[in-house]
Amino acid sequence: MIRRIISILILALVITSCGGAATAPAGVPLETEAPAPTEPPAFQSLSAPTQEPTSTETPAPLPTQTQILPTPTDTPLPTLELPTEIVNAPQRLVWDGLPTYPGDSTPGFVFRVSYDPDLWALTTDQFGFPALAHRNIPGCIISPTSGRGLPATTTVEHDMLHMDKVTFDVGIVSENGVKKFVTYTGGDGTVITGFVVDSVEQLDKCVADAVSVISTLTSVPVSQATPQP
Protein backbone atom coordinates (compact mmCIF):
# COMPACT_ATOMS: atom_id res chain seq x y z
CA MET A 1 0.00 0.00 0.00
CA ILE A 2 2.70 2.49 0.95
CA ARG A 3 4.63 1.48 -2.11
CA ARG A 4 1.57 2.25 -4.27
CA ILE A 5 1.23 5.75 -2.77
CA ILE A 6 4.89 6.49 -3.40
CA SER A 7 4.52 5.38 -7.02
CA ILE A 8 1.49 7.60 -7.49
CA LEU A 9 3.39 10.62 -6.09
CA ILE A 10 6.38 9.98 -8.34
CA LEU A 11 4.05 9.64 -11.35
CA ALA A 12 2.32 12.88 -10.40
CA LEU A 13 5.65 14.72 -10.18
CA VAL A 14 6.69 13.38 -13.55
CA ILE A 15 3.44 14.50 -15.14
CA THR A 16 3.72 17.88 -13.52
CA SER A 17 7.31 18.49 -14.76
CA CYS A 18 6.38 17.49 -18.30
CA GLY A 19 3.32 19.77 -18.44
CA GLY A 20 3.28 23.32 -20.03
CA ALA A 21 4.24 26.32 -18.10
CA ALA A 22 1.62 27.69 -15.87
CA THR A 23 -0.65 30.19 -17.59
CA ALA A 24 -0.33 33.71 -16.24
CA PRO A 25 -3.44 35.19 -14.78
CA ALA A 26 -5.46 37.36 -17.14
CA GLY A 27 -4.39 40.96 -17.31
CA VAL A 28 -0.83 40.18 -16.15
CA PRO A 29 1.73 40.51 -18.97
CA LEU A 30 3.91 37.57 -19.56
CA GLU A 31 7.00 39.71 -19.97
CA THR A 32 7.54 43.19 -18.69
CA GLU A 33 8.88 45.30 -21.56
CA ALA A 34 11.48 47.86 -20.60
CA PRO A 35 10.27 51.32 -21.42
CA ALA A 36 11.79 52.83 -24.56
CA PRO A 37 14.74 55.00 -23.68
CA THR A 38 13.92 58.69 -23.99
CA GLU A 39 16.38 61.40 -24.95
CA PRO A 40 17.31 63.66 -22.10
CA PRO A 41 15.61 67.05 -22.33
CA ALA A 42 17.59 69.65 -24.12
CA PHE A 43 19.40 72.07 -21.82
CA GLN A 44 17.62 75.39 -21.73
CA SER A 45 19.63 78.38 -20.63
CA LEU A 46 18.00 80.84 -18.28
CA SER A 47 19.96 83.74 -19.81
CA ALA A 48 18.55 85.72 -22.72
CA PRO A 49 19.53 84.35 -26.09
CA THR A 50 22.52 86.15 -27.48
CA GLN A 51 22.11 87.98 -30.79
CA GLU A 52 24.61 87.45 -33.50
CA PRO A 53 26.82 90.55 -33.58
CA THR A 54 26.07 92.75 -36.53
CA SER A 55 28.85 93.95 -38.74
CA THR A 56 30.15 97.38 -37.70
CA GLU A 57 32.16 97.87 -40.85
CA THR A 58 31.11 101.07 -42.61
CA PRO A 59 30.55 100.52 -46.31
CA ALA A 60 32.95 102.41 -48.50
CA PRO A 61 31.28 105.52 -49.99
CA LEU A 62 30.58 105.47 -53.65
CA PRO A 63 32.75 107.77 -55.72
CA THR A 64 31.06 111.08 -56.45
CA GLN A 65 31.53 113.16 -59.53
CA THR A 66 33.56 116.28 -58.80
CA GLN A 67 32.40 119.46 -60.49
CA ILE A 68 35.27 121.40 -61.98
CA LEU A 69 34.61 125.11 -61.75
CA PRO A 70 35.92 127.28 -64.55
CA THR A 71 38.83 129.55 -63.80
CA PRO A 72 37.51 133.06 -63.17
CA THR A 73 38.47 135.49 -65.89
CA ASP A 74 38.00 139.20 -66.31
CA THR A 75 34.71 140.00 -68.00
CA PRO A 76 35.38 142.30 -70.94
CA LEU A 77 33.41 145.52 -70.90
CA PRO A 78 31.05 146.17 -73.79
CA THR A 79 32.40 148.14 -76.71
CA LEU A 80 31.50 151.82 -76.58
CA GLU A 81 29.33 153.18 -79.33
CA LEU A 82 30.93 156.31 -80.80
CA PRO A 83 28.93 158.97 -82.61
CA THR A 84 29.63 159.57 -86.25
CA GLU A 85 32.39 162.07 -86.94
CA ILE A 86 31.17 165.57 -87.48
CA VAL A 87 31.55 166.85 -91.03
CA ASN A 88 33.60 170.06 -91.17
CA ALA A 89 34.02 169.96 -87.39
CA PRO A 90 35.90 172.78 -85.67
CA GLN A 91 39.42 172.15 -84.47
CA ARG A 92 38.29 171.97 -80.85
CA LEU A 93 35.05 171.06 -79.09
CA VAL A 94 34.29 171.46 -75.41
CA TRP A 95 33.04 169.07 -72.76
CA ASP A 96 31.40 170.65 -69.70
CA GLY A 97 30.59 168.56 -66.65
CA LEU A 98 29.86 168.64 -62.94
CA PRO A 99 32.91 168.37 -60.66
CA THR A 100 33.32 165.03 -58.88
CA TYR A 101 34.40 166.82 -55.67
CA PRO A 102 31.55 169.32 -55.21
CA GLY A 103 32.41 169.88 -51.56
CA ASP A 104 35.86 171.17 -52.53
CA SER A 105 34.60 173.19 -55.51
CA THR A 106 32.94 176.60 -55.67
CA PRO A 107 29.17 176.15 -55.99
CA GLY A 108 27.64 177.16 -59.31
CA PHE A 109 30.67 176.19 -61.44
CA VAL A 110 31.39 173.28 -63.75
CA PHE A 111 34.60 172.07 -65.38
CA ARG A 112 35.32 172.54 -69.08
CA VAL A 113 37.92 170.74 -71.20
CA SER A 114 38.48 171.03 -74.95
CA TYR A 115 39.33 168.16 -77.32
CA ASP A 116 40.12 167.39 -80.94
CA PRO A 117 36.97 165.85 -82.50
CA ASP A 118 39.12 163.93 -84.98
CA LEU A 119 40.69 162.00 -82.06
CA TRP A 120 37.94 162.03 -79.42
CA ALA A 121 34.18 161.57 -79.32
CA LEU A 122 31.86 162.56 -76.50
CA THR A 123 29.83 159.50 -75.48
CA THR A 124 28.78 157.65 -72.32
CA ASP A 125 30.86 155.07 -70.50
CA GLN A 126 29.79 151.58 -69.41
CA PHE A 127 28.07 153.07 -66.35
CA GLY A 128 26.06 155.65 -68.28
CA PHE A 129 28.18 158.71 -67.41
CA PRO A 130 29.54 161.20 -69.98
CA ALA A 131 33.05 160.33 -71.18
CA LEU A 132 35.48 160.97 -74.02
CA ALA A 133 36.41 157.93 -76.11
CA HIS A 134 39.42 157.78 -78.44
CA ARG A 135 38.52 157.10 -82.05
CA ASN A 136 41.79 155.33 -82.94
CA ILE A 137 42.81 153.45 -79.77
CA PRO A 138 40.46 150.62 -78.73
CA GLY A 139 39.07 151.08 -75.24
CA CYS A 140 40.90 154.36 -74.59
CA ILE A 141 38.55 156.50 -72.53
CA ILE A 142 38.56 159.54 -70.21
CA SER A 143 35.89 159.30 -67.50
CA PRO A 144 35.05 161.43 -64.46
CA THR A 145 35.98 159.71 -61.21
CA SER A 146 36.50 160.27 -57.51
CA GLY A 147 38.54 158.54 -54.83
CA ARG A 148 37.94 154.82 -54.57
CA GLY A 149 39.42 151.76 -52.94
CA LEU A 150 41.85 149.52 -54.77
CA PRO A 151 42.55 145.76 -54.52
CA ALA A 152 45.46 144.69 -52.32
CA THR A 153 47.27 143.38 -55.41
CA THR A 154 47.65 146.87 -56.87
CA THR A 155 50.29 149.50 -56.31
CA VAL A 156 50.06 153.26 -56.92
CA GLU A 157 52.83 155.62 -57.94
CA HIS A 158 52.15 159.33 -57.52
CA ASP A 159 53.29 162.25 -59.62
CA MET A 160 52.23 165.85 -60.13
CA LEU A 161 51.04 167.56 -63.31
CA HIS A 162 51.32 171.37 -63.49
CA MET A 163 49.85 173.06 -66.57
CA ASP A 164 49.27 176.83 -66.53
CA LYS A 165 46.53 177.36 -63.95
CA VAL A 166 45.70 173.72 -63.24
CA THR A 167 47.42 171.21 -61.01
CA PHE A 168 46.67 167.49 -60.85
CA ASP A 169 47.83 164.70 -58.60
CA VAL A 170 48.61 161.79 -60.91
CA GLY A 171 48.09 158.22 -59.68
CA ILE A 172 49.63 155.48 -61.83
CA VAL A 173 47.94 152.21 -60.84
CA SER A 174 49.68 148.90 -61.57
CA GLU A 175 48.76 145.31 -60.83
CA ASN A 176 51.44 142.62 -60.68
CA GLY A 177 53.85 145.02 -62.33
CA VAL A 178 51.51 145.85 -65.23
CA LYS A 179 50.18 149.40 -65.60
CA LYS A 180 46.36 149.28 -65.55
CA PHE A 181 45.10 152.90 -65.57
CA VAL A 182 46.00 156.45 -64.54
CA THR A 183 43.99 158.91 -62.43
CA TYR A 184 44.12 162.71 -62.38
CA THR A 185 42.72 164.62 -59.39
CA GLY A 186 42.85 168.41 -59.18
CA GLY A 187 41.67 171.54 -60.91
CA ASP A 188 42.08 175.28 -61.13
CA GLY A 189 41.16 176.10 -57.55
CA THR A 190 37.54 176.91 -58.39
CA VAL A 191 36.63 173.43 -59.56
CA ILE A 192 38.21 170.29 -58.12
CA THR A 193 37.44 167.14 -60.05
CA GLY A 194 38.90 163.78 -61.02
CA PHE A 195 39.46 161.82 -64.23
CA VAL A 196 40.52 158.26 -64.92
CA VAL A 197 42.26 157.25 -68.14
CA ASP A 198 41.92 153.62 -69.10
CA SER A 199 42.62 151.68 -72.27
CA VAL A 200 42.43 148.14 -73.61
CA GLU A 201 45.43 148.70 -75.89
CA GLN A 202 48.32 151.18 -76.06
CA LEU A 203 47.77 152.64 -72.60
CA ASP A 204 50.82 154.91 -72.79
CA LYS A 205 49.68 156.42 -76.11
CA CYS A 206 46.16 156.79 -74.70
CA VAL A 207 47.51 158.62 -71.64
CA ALA A 208 49.63 160.96 -73.74
CA ASP A 209 46.61 161.97 -75.83
CA ALA A 210 44.44 162.26 -72.71
CA VAL A 211 46.85 164.68 -71.02
CA SER A 212 46.41 167.07 -73.94
CA VAL A 213 42.69 167.16 -73.05
CA ILE A 214 42.86 167.20 -69.24
CA SER A 215 45.44 169.99 -69.17
CA THR A 216 42.95 172.37 -70.84
CA LEU A 217 40.63 172.32 -67.79
CA THR A 218 38.99 175.59 -66.78
CA SER A 219 35.97 176.42 -64.65
CA VAL A 220 32.89 178.17 -66.03
CA PRO A 221 29.60 179.23 -64.45
CA VAL A 222 26.74 176.79 -64.80
CA SER A 223 24.84 179.40 -66.79
CA GLN A 224 27.54 179.30 -69.47
CA ALA A 225 27.85 175.51 -69.62
CA THR A 226 27.42 173.96 -73.02
CA PRO A 227 24.44 171.59 -73.14
CA GLN A 228 25.59 168.04 -73.77
CA PRO A 229 23.77 165.72 -76.16
Sequence and secondary structure as in RCSB ss.txt:
>XXXX:A:sequence
MIRRIISILILALVITSCGGAATAPAGVPLETEAPAPTEPPAFQSLSAPTQEPTSTETPAPLPTQTQILPTPTDT
PLPTLELPTEIVNAPQRLVWDGLPTYPGDSTPGFVFRVSYDPDLWALTTDQFGFPALAHRNIPGCIISPTSGRGL
PATTTVEHDMLHMDKVTFDVGIVSENGVKKFVTYTGGDGTVITGFVVDSVEQLDKCVADAVSVISTLTSVPVSQA
TPQP
>XXXX:A:secstr
 HHHHHHHHHHHHHHHHHS      TTS SS              SS                            
           TT  S EEEEE  S GGGS TTEEEEEEE TTTEEEEE TTS EEEEESSSTT EEEE      
 TTEEEEEEEEEETTEEEEEEEEEETTEEEEEEEEEESSS EEEEEEE SS HHHHHHHHHHHHTT EEEEGGG 
    
